[in-house]
């Protein structure tokens, strides 16, 4: 009548499978590799490349000259604005290579969720296929009068195991992302 002992035995059975451990290790290692890559690809400060800023200023000056030539006589500054060649280079600085948590962490969560869904798919397919090929499912269903309860508990154990793995993977990704955001 009590399904809890069966569920408590099902979860360790799933998590002790070699495929589950390998997939969990690959998932977590992938998160670490991507996080290390993100850490070293981002800078601590806004990039101030003088050549790039000069090119942007020259492009803005060309556009401004075109605007001035096409503006009606009178006050081209009111239509076209100030001359970009007289503005400071800081005005043209748009390159910000810092790691922004508000942009990167949602993407990381989505990526980890997709990867965890892939692990869940492989584990679900493998779990059913492994039991069917070893004929343990037919044996269990032959001797278990409450077959539906047995199958539901096996599926529930698989779901619980994979949800815990996904939560741990997301927590690792968020933790590494927080370290990157604080340092970069």
C-alpha positions in Angstrom: 0.0 0.0 0.0 2.8 2.4 0.8 4.6 3.5 -2.3 7.3 5.5 -0.6 9.8 2.6 0.0 9.6 1.7 -3.7 10.2 5.3 -4.7 13.1 5.6 -2.3 14.7 2.5 -3.8 14.0 3.7 -7.4 15.8 7.0 -7.2 19.2 5.5 -6.1 18.7 2.8 -8.7 18.5 5.4 -11.4 21.3 7.7 -10.1 23.7 4.8 -9.7 23.4 3.9 -13.4 26.6 4.5 -15.3 24.8 6.4 -18.1 23.2 8.8 -15.6 26.5 9.5 -13.9 28.3 10.0 -17.3 25.5 12.3 -18.6 25.5 14.3 -15.3 29.3 14.6 -15.4 29.2 15.7 -19.1 26.4 18.3 -18.3 28.3 19.8 -15.3 31.6 19.7 -17.1 30.1 21.5 -20.1 28.7 24.2 -17.7 32.2 24.7 -16.2 33.9 24.9 -19.6 31.4 27.4 -20.9 31.7 29.4 -17.7 35.5 29.5 -17.8 35.3 30.5 -21.4 32.9 33.3 -20.6 35.1 34.4 -17.7 38.2 34.9 -19.9 36.3 36.3 -22.9 35.0 39.3 -20.9 37.0 42.3 -19.7 36.8 44.2 -16.5 36.4 47.6 -18.1 35.0 49.3 -21.1 37.3 49.0 -24.0 38.7 52.3 -25.3 40.3 51.5 -28.7 41.4 54.9 -30.0 41.6 53.8 -33.6 38.0 52.5 -33.5 36.8 55.7 -31.8 38.5 57.8 -34.5 36.9 55.8 -37.2 33.5 56.2 -35.6 34.1 60.0 -35.3 35.1 60.2 -39.0 32.0 58.2 -40.0 29.8 60.5 -37.9 31.5 63.6 -39.5 30.8 62.3 -43.0 27.1 61.8 -42.1 27.1 65.2 -40.5 28.6 66.8 -43.6 26.0 65.1 -45.8 23.2 66.4 -43.5 24.6 70.0 -43.6 24.8 70.0 -47.4 21.2 68.8 -47.6 19.8 71.0 -44.8 17.9 74.2 -45.8 19.7 77.5 -45.5 19.6 79.1 -42.1 20.4 76.9 -39.2 21.8 73.5 -40.2 23.0 72.9 -36.6 19.4 72.8 -35.4 18.7 70.0 -37.8 22.0 68.1 -38.0 23.4 68.8 -34.5 26.9 69.7 -33.5 30.0 68.9 -35.6 31.2 65.4 -34.6 34.9 66.4 -35.2 34.6 68.9 -32.4 33.2 66.4 -29.9 35.3 64.3 -27.5 36.2 60.8 -28.4 34.4 59.5 -25.4 31.1 60.4 -27.2 31.8 57.6 -29.7 32.7 54.9 -27.1 30.1 52.1 -27.4 32.2 49.0 -26.9 31.4 47.5 -23.5 32.9 44.1 -23.1 32.0 43.6 -19.5 30.0 40.6 -18.4 26.5 41.7 -17.7 24.6 39.3 -15.4 21.2 40.7 -16.5 22.0 39.7 -20.1 24.1 36.5 -19.6 22.5 34.7 -16.8 19.0 34.2 -18.4 20.8 32.9 -21.5 22.8 30.5 -19.3 19.6 29.3 -17.6 18.0 28.6 -20.9 21.1 26.8 -22.2 21.4 24.6 -19.1 17.6 23.9 -19.3 18.0 22.7 -22.9 21.0 20.6 -22.1 19.2 19.1 -19.1 16.2 18.4 -21.3 18.5 16.5 -23.6 19.9 14.5 -20.7 16.3 13.8 -19.6 15.4 12.6 -23.1 18.4 10.2 -23.3 17.8 8.9 -19.7 14.1 8.4 -20.3 14.7 6.5 -23.6 17.5 4.5 -22.0 15.6 3.7 -18.9 12.7 2.2 -20.7 14.9 0.5 -23.3 17.3 -1.0 -20.7 14.5 -2.5 -18.6 12.7 -3.9 -21.7 15.9 -5.4 -23.2 16.9 -7.0 -19.9 13.3 -8.4 -19.6 13.1 -7.1 -16.1 10.1 -5.0 -16.9 8.1 -8.0 -18.2 9.1 -9.9 -15.1 8.1 -7.1 -12.7 4.8 -6.6 -14.5 4.1 -10.3 -14.4 4.5 -10.6 -10.6 3.2 -7.2 -9.6 -0.6 -7.0 -9.3 -0.6 -3.2 -9.3 1.3 -2.7 -12.5 0.2 0.9 -13.1 1.4 1.9 -9.7 4.8 0.3 -10.3 5.2 2.0 -13.7 4.1 5.4 -12.3 6.6 5.1 -9.4 9.4 4.2 -11.8 8.6 7.2 -14.0 8.3 9.4 -10.9 11.7 8.3 -9.7 13.2 9.1 -13.1 11.5 12.5 -13.1 12.6 13.4 -9.6 16.2 12.3 -10.3 16.3 14.4 -13.5 14.7 17.4 -11.8 17.3 17.3 -9.1 20.0 17.1 -11.7 18.6 20.1 -13.6 18.3 22.1 -10.4 21.9 21.4 -9.4 23.1 22.2 -13.0 21.2 25.5 -12.9 22.6 26.3 -9.5 26.1 25.6 -10.7 25.6 27.8 -13.8 24.2 30.6 -11.7 27.0 30.4 -9.2 29.7 30.4 -11.8 27.8 33.2 -13.6 27.7 35.2 -10.4 31.5 34.8 -9.9 32.1 35.9 -13.5 29.7 38.9 -13.1 31.4 40.0 -9.9 34.9 39.6 -11.3 34.3 40.8 -14.9 
